[in-house]
Structure formats: C-alpha cells, structure tokens
Amino acid sequence: MSKSIPKIQKYMTPHPHTIGKEQKLSIAHEFMSKHQIRHLPVLDGGKLVGILTDRDLRLVESFKDVDPKKLNVEDAMTQTSYTVSPDAPLNEVAAEMAEHKYGSAVVMQSNQVVGIFTTVDAMRALSELLETRLTH
C-alpha cells in the first residue's frame, strides 16, 4: 500500500516574516539576524513583488560605497519569486527547487503570502519522511 505524496502546506513555515520594498537594507539585515532567517518575501501594498535573501544582502553590502542605511530592499531583492499553492505536491516543489537551485518557494493563496518553504523545511520533510516511511 503506497501513501499519497504530502502537500507543501504540511512542511512550509506558515505566516512567514515579510518586509516592505521601501524598507532600508540595514533594517532587513537586522530583522533577518534577529529572527535567524535567510529569506524574506518582499511586499508592496500587501502584494508580493520579490524576495530578499541573505545572499542578496551580503552581495550588495560587499560593494564599495554602499550604505545599507540608504538603500531600499527593492534595490537588492530578486524580482521574481518561485511561488506555489499550499496544495502543491511536495515532490514537485522539491524537484523544481533542485532543478533551478531555488533556496525557497513562497506559498501563495488568494494572492496572499501564507507560507514559505525553504531548503531547511525540505530537509525536515526528508528526515520525517525517511523515518516514517522506511522504518514502519
């Protein structure tokens, strides 16, 4: 008897932290450090317009003459985000993330950010699935 493939909503981080595109990079950096996160969906008036990663921040902050207190999040964010619905099958999302080397998938429902699925979430899912499906 085979089990059905779980949906992404089972393993996503619900209600993720987000940031406005007009916020300064220094605020984003502090926020990510404080909450120990590496991906921030970027919003404009509640609408998803991109994603800011810790890698984006480090790259921009490494440029000479860049002041993170003066640059906005939109100056460093990636404008296209990989988005999925909460009902997306885990295997399809994981395959897409691996193929394109995405660090996260923003989970959207009714044009609202409802979750985020990161590589850390993927490792938790893998661990749980290996434990429950291979040891029982």
C-alpha positions in Angstrom: 0.0 0.0 0.0 1.5 3.3 -1.0 1.0 6.5 0.8 0.0 9.7 -1.0 2.5 12.5 -1.6 2.1 15.2 1.1 1.2 18.7 0.2 3.7 21.6 0.7 1.4 23.1 3.4 2.4 20.2 5.7 6.0 21.3 5.7 6.0 25.0 4.9 6.7 27.7 7.6 3.3 29.3 7.9 2.9 33.1 8.3 6.5 34.0 7.3 8.1 37.3 8.1 7.9 39.7 5.2 9.3 43.2 4.5 8.2 46.2 2.5 10.1 47.1 -0.6 10.7 50.6 0.8 12.5 49.4 3.9 16.2 50.1 4.2 18.6 47.2 3.8 20.0 47.8 7.2 16.6 47.1 8.7 16.2 43.9 6.6 19.7 42.8 7.8 18.8 43.3 11.4 15.5 41.6 11.0 16.9 38.5 9.3 19.7 38.3 12.0 17.2 38.7 14.9 14.8 36.0 13.5 17.6 33.8 12.2 16.0 33.6 8.7 17.6 33.7 5.2 14.6 34.5 3.0 12.2 37.5 3.2 9.3 37.8 0.8 9.1 41.5 -0.3 5.7 43.2 -0.4 4.4 46.4 -1.9 1.0 47.3 -0.5 0.5 43.6 0.6 1.3 42.3 -2.9 4.4 40.0 -3.4 7.0 41.8 -5.6 10.1 39.8 -4.9 12.3 38.0 -2.4 15.3 39.2 -0.4 17.8 36.6 0.6 20.8 36.8 3.0 23.0 36.2 -0.1 21.4 39.2 -1.9 22.2 41.3 1.2 25.8 40.1 1.5 26.5 40.7 -2.1 25.1 44.3 -2.2 26.7 45.2 1.1 30.1 44.0 -0.2 30.1 46.7 -2.9 32.3 49.7 -2.2 30.5 52.8 -1.2 27.2 51.0 -0.5 25.4 52.3 2.6 22.7 49.8 3.7 21.1 52.6 5.7 20.4 54.5 2.4 19.5 51.7 0.0 16.0 50.2 -0.1 15.1 46.5 -0.1 13.9 46.8 -3.7 17.5 47.7 -4.7 18.8 44.3 -3.6 15.8 41.9 -3.9 15.2 39.4 -6.7 12.1 40.5 -8.5 10.9 37.0 -9.5 10.0 34.6 -6.8 9.2 30.9 -7.1 5.6 30.7 -5.9 3.4 27.7 -5.2 -0.1 27.0 -3.8 -0.5 25.3 -0.4 -1.8 22.2 -2.2 1.3 21.8 -4.4 2.8 18.3 -4.0 6.0 18.2 -2.0 7.9 16.2 -4.6 7.1 18.6 -7.5 8.2 21.7 -5.4 11.4 19.9 -4.3 12.2 18.9 -7.8 11.7 22.4 -9.2 13.8 23.9 -6.4 16.6 21.5 -7.0 16.5 21.9 -10.8 16.6 25.7 -10.6 18.7 26.0 -7.4 15.9 28.0 -5.6 16.5 28.4 -1.9 12.8 28.8 -1.2 9.3 28.7 -2.6 6.8 31.4 -1.5 3.4 29.8 -0.7 0.6 31.9 -2.0 -3.2 31.6 -1.6 -5.7 34.2 -3.0 -2.7 36.5 -3.8 -1.6 36.5 -0.2 1.7 35.1 1.2 0.6 32.3 3.5 3.9 30.4 4.0 7.4 29.8 2.8 9.1 26.5 2.1 12.9 26.7 2.3 15.7 24.2 1.9 15.7 23.8 5.7 12.0 22.9 5.6 12.9 20.4 2.8 15.5 18.8 5.0 13.0 18.5 7.8 10.5 16.9 5.4 13.1 14.5 4.1 14.1 13.4 7.6 10.5 12.9 8.7 9.5 11.0 5.5 12.6 8.8 5.7 11.8 8.0 9.4 8.1 7.3 8.9 8.1 5.6 5.6 11.2 3.5 5.8 11.1 2.4 9.5 7.4 1.4 9.6 
